[in-house]
Amino acid sequence: MTLREIVSLGLFVFMLGWLFIEAPSVWWREIQFVLEILVLTAWTRTTSWRTATAALGWGIGLAVPLMLAIGWLFRWIGVDIADGAMGWAIVPVVEEIVKLLPVLLLAALYCRQRREFNLSDWLLAGCAAGAGFALVENIELVINSDVVLHDMSLQYGPHLGGFYVIPGAWGSVGFIGHAAATGIASVGIGVSLALKRRGPAQRVAPLAWLRRIPAPWWSAAAVTFAWVALEHTLANVTVDTGSAAGKLLGNGQLTPWLTLPLFAMAIAIDFGHRRDALARSAIFRMHFALIRAAWRGTSVAVRKSKTEIARAFFQEVRQLNAAAWATFDTRPN
């Protein structure tokens, strides 16, 4: 590791450690969700776990300070963002935009390096960046109010016993939470960019089904962002004013159930695309056959540990997913 990587890792561990000490239960909810997305996208993303740590770190170290700076700027010009419509209409929209900045920066960085960034990558980066922002905001809320800690116990959405699939969805006034909200908006951006492109993926379900919808390519990004921004706004309206307007979208109860098929669709698109690419690539099929042989101990190659073989396998998986996305525009219709 380079000195820069060591320093960055040290700062990241310090930030996570400090936040864990402040409120372990709140900390675990956000980390749990990021781990879930890491597992769910393990077969389809082009990036490694380092993308999740980068997005999580930027959510803490970039999005949060930027939001604080915006608040300071408003106060400097004499606008109280905690008063009236500013608190429940402007702030939620600004927060949703600010949380997307780390995701957009990561995607731009990958593009600049001529590396691919598929839908699973958008999903992972979005959820991780939102989780980083939520870690700081929710811990601050818990420290300053015992009422919030009680409200956090009111989790909702898909669950199995005490295990909630989207643990950030909580409160008597429902909001799905920053992690999932940013994940939803990020997937919308990824889908819109995929719809804009041409090539073999346009025949891969369910992307092919989406292309039949008579709407501009950017509609997915606009709709997903508008949904999470509106839900966030309605939640703030109810908290700030006591109005029942916050129940217009089912008091937040509907969004977690809509999120599952949205995330599943993104992963399914990448899975279909990688399957198509694997079917067309004899080289990748040979590589996977060699890795399987090494795992079973039947390979004539130099013996490797199971850990090394597993690492090589997932590196090959990411390379295949990247190749599938890179060849988006190359196959003739």
C-alpha positions in Angstrom: 0.0 0.0 0.0 1.1 3.5 -0.8 1.5 6.2 1.9 -1.6 7.9 0.5 -3.7 4.7 0.8 -2.5 4.1 4.3 -3.4 7.6 5.4 -6.8 7.4 3.7 -7.5 4.0 5.3 -6.4 5.4 8.7 -8.8 8.4 8.5 -11.6 6.1 7.3 -11.1 3.7 10.2 -10.9 6.6 12.7 -14.2 8.1 11.4 -16.0 4.8 11.6 -14.6 4.0 15.0 -15.6 7.4 16.4 -19.1 7.1 15.0 -19.4 3.6 16.4 -18.5 4.7 19.9 -21.1 7.5 19.8 -24.0 5.3 18.9 -23.3 1.6 18.1 -26.9 0.6 17.3 -27.4 3.4 14.8 -23.9 2.7 13.3 -24.7 -1.0 12.8 -28.0 -0.3 10.9 -26.2 1.7 8.1 -23.2 -0.7 7.9 -25.6 -3.7 7.8 -27.3 -2.2 4.8 -24.0 -1.6 2.9 -22.9 -5.1 3.6 -26.3 -6.4 2.2 -25.7 -4.5 -1.0 -22.1 -5.7 -1.2 -23.4 -9.3 -1.0 -26.3 -8.8 -3.4 -24.1 -7.2 -6.1 -21.1 -9.5 -5.7 -22.0 -11.5 -8.8 -22.8 -8.4 -11.0 -20.8 -5.4 -10.2 -17.5 -4.3 -11.9 -16.0 -2.8 -8.7 -14.6 -4.2 -5.5 -15.5 -3.5 -1.9 -13.1 -0.5 -2.1 -15.8 1.4 -4.0 -18.2 0.9 -1.1 -15.6 2.2 1.4 -14.8 5.2 -0.8 -18.5 6.1 -1.2 -19.1 5.6 2.5 -16.1 7.8 3.4 -17.1 10.5 0.9 -20.6 10.5 2.3 -19.1 11.2 5.7 -16.2 13.5 4.7 -17.7 15.3 1.7 -21.5 15.3 1.7 -21.8 16.1 5.4 -19.3 19.1 5.5 -20.9 20.4 2.2 -24.3 20.3 3.7 -23.0 22.1 6.8 -21.4 24.7 4.6 -24.6 25.3 2.7 -26.5 25.7 6.0 -23.8 28.2 7.1 -24.1 30.1 3.8 -27.9 30.4 4.2 -27.5 31.7 7.8 -24.8 34.2 6.6 -27.3 35.7 4.1 -29.9 35.9 6.8 -32.1 32.8 5.9 -33.1 30.5 8.7 -33.2 27.0 7.1 -34.9 25.6 10.2 -37.8 28.0 9.9 -40.9 27.4 7.8 -40.8 26.2 4.3 -37.0 26.2 4.2 -36.8 23.4 6.7 -39.4 21.1 5.1 -39.2 22.0 1.4 -35.7 23.3 0.4 -33.5 21.3 2.8 -34.7 17.8 1.9 -34.1 18.5 -1.8 -30.7 20.0 -1.2 -29.8 17.0 1.0 -30.8 14.5 -1.7 -28.7 16.4 -4.3 -25.6 16.7 -2.0 -25.7 13.0 -1.2 -25.5 12.2 -4.9 -22.3 14.2 -5.4 -20.0 11.5 -4.0 -21.7 8.9 -6.3 -21.3 11.2 -9.4 -17.7 11.9 -8.5 -16.9 8.2 -8.2 -18.6 7.5 -11.6 -16.8 10.4 -13.2 -13.5 9.1 -11.8 -14.1 5.6 -13.2 -15.0 7.1 -16.6 -11.9 9.2 -16.6 -9.8 6.1 -16.0 -11.7 4.4 -18.8 -13.2 1.9 -16.4 -16.8 0.7 -16.5 -19.5 1.6 -14.0 -22.6 -0.5 -14.4 -26.0 -0.5 -12.6 -24.8 -2.6 -9.7 -22.0 -0.1 -9.2 -24.4 2.8 -9.1 -26.5 0.9 -6.6 -23.6 0.1 -4.3 -22.0 3.6 -4.5 -25.4 5.2 -3.9 -26.3 3.2 -0.8 -22.8 3.5 0.7 -22.7 7.3 0.2 -26.2 7.7 1.7 -25.2 5.5 4.6 -22.1 7.6 5.3 -24.3 10.7 5.4 -26.9 8.9 7.6 -24.2 7.8 10.1 -23.4 11.4 11.0 -26.9 12.8 10.9 -28.7 10.0 12.7 -26.0 9.8 15.4 -26.3 13.5 16.0 -30.1 13.2 16.2 -29.8 10.4 18.8 -27.2 12.2 20.9 -29.4 15.3 21.1 -32.8 13.7 21.6 -34.0 10.6 23.4 -37.3 10.9 21.5 -35.4 10.2 18.2 -33.9 7.0 19.7 -37.3 5.8 20.6 -38.7 6.7 17.1 -35.8 4.7 15.5 -37.2 1.6 17.1 -40.3 2.0 14.9 -38.8 0.2 11.9 -40.9 -0.9 9.0 -40.8 -2.5 5.6 -39.8 -6.1 4.5 -38.4 -8.0 7.4 -37.8 -11.5 8.8 -38.3 -11.4 12.6 -36.1 -8.6 13.9 -34.0 -8.5 10.7 -35.1 -5.6 8.5 -34.0 -5.7 4.9 -33.8 -1.8 4.8 -32.9 -1.0 8.3 -32.8 2.7 7.7 -36.6 2.9 7.2 -37.8 4.0 10.6 -40.1 6.5 12.4 -43.7 7.3 13.1 -43.3 9.7 10.2 -41.9 7.4 7.5 -38.7 8.0 5.5 -36.8 5.2 4.0 -33.5 6.6 5.2 -30.6 8.3 3.5 -28.8 5.1 2.4 -31.7 3.5 0.5 -32.9 6.9 -0.8 -29.6 7.7 -2.4 -29.4 4.2 -3.7 -32.8 4.6 -5.4 -31.8 7.9 -7.0 -28.4 6.5 -8.1 -30.1 3.4 -9.7 -32.4 5.8 -11.6 -29.3 7.7 -13.0 -27.7 4.4 -14.0 -30.8 3.1 -15.7 -31.2 6.4 -17.6 -27.6 6.2 -18.9 -28.1 2.6 -19.9 -31.3 3.5 -21.8 -29.4 6.2 -23.7 -26.8 3.7 -25.0 -27.3 1.2 -27.8 -26.0 -2.3 -28.5 -26.5 -5.8 -27.2 -27.9 -4.8 -23.8 -31.0 -3.3 -25.4 -32.1 -6.9 -26.0 -31.4 -8.0 -22.4 -34.5 -8.1 -20.2 -35.7 -6.1 -18.3 -33.8 -3.3 -20.0 -35.5 -4.2 -23.2 -38.9 -3.9 -21.5 -38.0 -0.4 -20.2 -37.1 0.7 -23.8 -40.7 0.1 -24.8 -42.0 2.8 -22.4 -42.7 6.0 -24.4 -40.7 8.4 -22.3 -37.4 10.3 -22.6 -34.2 8.4 -21.6 -33.7 10.6 -18.5 -37.1 9.8 -17.1 -35.8 7.1 -14.8 -33.4 9.5 -13.1 -36.0 12.2 -12.8 -38.7 9.9 -11.4 -36.5 8.2 -8.8 -35.0 11.5 -7.6 -38.4 13.1 -7.4 -39.9 10.2 -5.4 -37.2 10.2 -2.7 -37.1 14.0 -2.6 -40.9 14.2 -2.2 -41.0 11.5 0.5 -38.3 13.3 2.4 -40.2 16.6 2.0 -43.5 15.1 3.2 -41.7 13.5 6.3 -40.3 16.9 7.2 -43.6 18.6 6.7 -45.2 16.3 9.2 -42.4 16.7 11.7 -42.2 20.5 11.4 -45.9 21.3 11.1 -47.9 18.3 12.4 -49.7 18.2 9.1 -51.1 14.9 7.8 -49.7 15.7 4.4 -46.8 13.3 5.1 -49.2 10.4 4.7 -49.7 11.1 1.0 -47.2 8.4 0.0 -48.5 6.0 2.6 -46.5 7.6 5.4 -43.3 6.1 3.9 -44.5 2.5 4.3 -44.8 1.9 0.5 -41.3 2.9 -0.6 -39.3 0.0 0.9 -41.6 -2.5 -0.9 -41.0 -0.5 -4.2 -37.3 -0.4 -3.5 -36.8 -4.2 -3.6 -38.0 -4.7 -7.2 -36.1 -1.6 -8.3 -32.8 -2.9 -6.9 -33.7 -6.4 -8.2 -34.3 -5.0 -11.7 -30.9 -3.2 -11.7 -29.1 -6.4 -10.6 -31.1 -8.5 -13.2 -30.1 -6.2 -16.0 -26.4 -6.6 -15.1 -26.9 -10.3 -14.7 -28.5 -10.7 -18.1 -25.8 -8.6 -19.7 -23.0 -10.6 -18.1 -24.7 -13.9 -19.1 -24.9 -12.7 -22.7 -21.3 -11.6 -22.7 -20.1 -14.9 -21.2 -22.0 -16.8 -23.9 -20.1 -14.9 -26.5 -16.6 -15.2 -24.9 -14.7 -18.4 -25.1 -11.8 -16.8 -23.3 -13.9 -16.0 -20.2 -15.4 -19.5 -20.2 -12.0 -21.0 -20.3 -10.8 -18.8 -17.4 -13.7 -19.9 -15.2 -13.1 -23.5 -16.1 -9.5 -23.2 -15.0 -10.5 -21.6 -11.7 -13.0 -24.3 -11.1 -10.3 -26.9 -11.8 -8.0 -25.2 -9.4 -10.6 -25.1 -6.7 -11.3 -28.9 -7.1 -7.6 -29.6 -7.1 -7.6 -31.1 -10.5 -5.6 -28.4 -12.2 -2.1 -29.0 -13.3 -1.2 -25.4 -12.5 0.6 -24.3 -9.4 -1.5 -25.1 -6.4 -3.0 -22.1 -4.7 -4.9 -21.7 -1.4 -8.7 -21.6 -1.4 -8.5 -17.9 -0.4 -6.3 -17.1 -3.4 -8.5 -19.1 -5.7 -11.7 -17.4 -4.4 -10.0 -14.0 -4.8 -9.0 -14.8 -8.4 -12.6 -16.0 -9.1 -14.2 -12.8 -8.0 -11.6 -10.7 -9.9 -12.6 -12.7 -13.0 -16.2 -12.0 -12.2 -15.6 -8.3 -12.0 -13.6 -8.4 -15.2 -16.4 -10.2 -17.0 -19.0 -7.7 -15.8 -16.7 -4.8 -16.9 -16.2 -6.4 -20.3 -20.0 -6.9 -20.7 -20.6 -3.2 -20.0 -17.6 -2.1 -22.2 -19.0 -4.1 -25.2 -22.4 -2.3 -24.8 -22.0 -0.5 -28.1 -19.9 -2.9 -30.1 -22.2 -5.7 -31.2 -24.2 -5.0 -34.4 -28.0 -5.2 -34.3 
